[in-house]
Amino acid sequence: MEFQLLFTAFQAQPAHARWPQQRQLHECLRQGIRSGTLASGARLPASRALAAELGVARNSVLYAYEQLASEGFLVASRRGSVVAALAGRLAVAEPRLNAPAPRASLSRRAQNMPALPGSETAAAFAPGVPALGDFPVLRWRRMLDRAWASLTPAQLNYADPAGEPALREAIAAHLRVARGALVDAAQVFITDGTQSSLDLCARAFADAGDKVWLENPGYQGAVAAFRAAQLKTIGIVVDAEGMAPTAGDWLRQRPRLIYTTPSHQYPVGSVLSLARRLALIDGARQAGALVVEDDYDSEFRHDGPPLACMQGLAVDAPVVYLGTFSKTLFPALRMGFMVVPTALAPALSEMLARAAPRGRTAEQLALAEFITSGQFSLHLRRMRRLYRQRRDALVAALARHLGDVAIVHGGSAGMHLALRLHDVAVDDVALSARLLDQHGIMAPALSLHAVGLRAQPWRGFLLGYAQVPVEAMGPLVKKLAGVVRR
Ligand SMILES: Cc1ncc(COP(=O)(O)O)c(C=O)c1O
């Protein structure tokens, strides 16, 4: 073996030129072994001989041999240092052996997840993005500082998997007053937002192959979470009163989970009627299913006080209530929570203790203070006022420019509305792409929110208005109308 050639070529590469000699030699030999140039069973020269051949210090050779031996590439034998047998197996995977190596790829269930229509950028009318510039960053920073200052060394350890008790208490108190929930802090579990709550619901409360009902059209983030957990997703058609399962659905498509957005259906904005809520709770009880209530943006109701949640409709309703701070505060906080029925709380705590230690103690404590100090309610009131003005401006502009070809749905709450085109043959996906290309306007097509195969006649766009200033609304809608009419 021409060690001199091998080493000179290695040293000549600019990336290695400034390394210490002993490291150069170690890496050079390691690459030689990994690539098969130094084959299994090959004996390396004695350290003194190799040092003389390469013109390096003997200590550098000794260092390289010791390192390679402790990494398992060399074994000491009576013959000296010998390349280990394991190293030969490594060499097989090297690309220089031309054989097409099997490629690692995403799992089938990951590939089966739907694309999310409209990534959540800050472009007008990207849905789901709050007025980020209006978040009281200074106050938040002060609370974060205080939380960090209060932490003991012990609180830098893994935290309570269910979340910080102070935050669970604060959320429970808020939900009782603001959302009419029947909830005690022991039922509240802190998560990294609704997406992680959905993952957790799928893993904790259903088994692979179980059926989960979702609204059609519906939230693709939920479809993604459930498909990733290998659940069978069944679309249930939505009408003006929300999700409308038939007797046949209950009989033939018995669900384990029922995902719904009852306060402001995503994407079309209908409100699940009281009769339907009670029927869903009854049906779930009889089927042994859990309703997963995603209450993502209902703190913002523009034409009256917020509607009470489903979870509080009956004592021990089979409802898991999901909340998020992505809309009320800001998405990058990645903080949300689930409220589970009392009977399930101990088992879920145990499962989380095994599977998901929590952290971010300071953020949780700051958030608890943000809520209990009244800042949260104040911020919500401010944003409600702002979003109502923006909603009004958008609805007026839509009536002016598109009133004859489309109708607004779901504008009474939240941060987005659905603009439904009368013409059901229109290609809203192509129009949406054109809007983005030509004007940088993000308006996800309603037809991309279909869940399952049953036809759903929604064509049009989802328009988020929370981050669009009133004065920008008219010009943007004019551009939207230009593309739609062409
Ligand atoms: C229906 C629905 N649920 C939940 C969320 C928020 O999820 P997260 O808390 O993961 O940000 C969104 C965000 O757009 C949503 O549209």
The ligand as an ORCA input file, in Angstrom:
! r2SCAN-3c Opt
* xyz 0 1
  C     -58.551     24.466     11.925
  C     -57.239     24.805     12.553
  N     -56.910     24.234     13.715
  C     -55.750     24.537     14.327
  C     -54.862     25.426     13.787
  C     -53.636     25.855     14.552
  O     -52.792     24.881     14.787
  P     -51.435     25.100     15.616
  O     -51.786     25.286     17.047
  O     -50.733     23.815     15.361
  O     -50.719     26.295     15.077
  C     -55.136     25.999     12.552
  C     -54.159     26.917     11.934
  O     -54.287     27.388     10.859
  C     -56.361     25.705     11.944
  O     -56.685     26.291     10.789
*
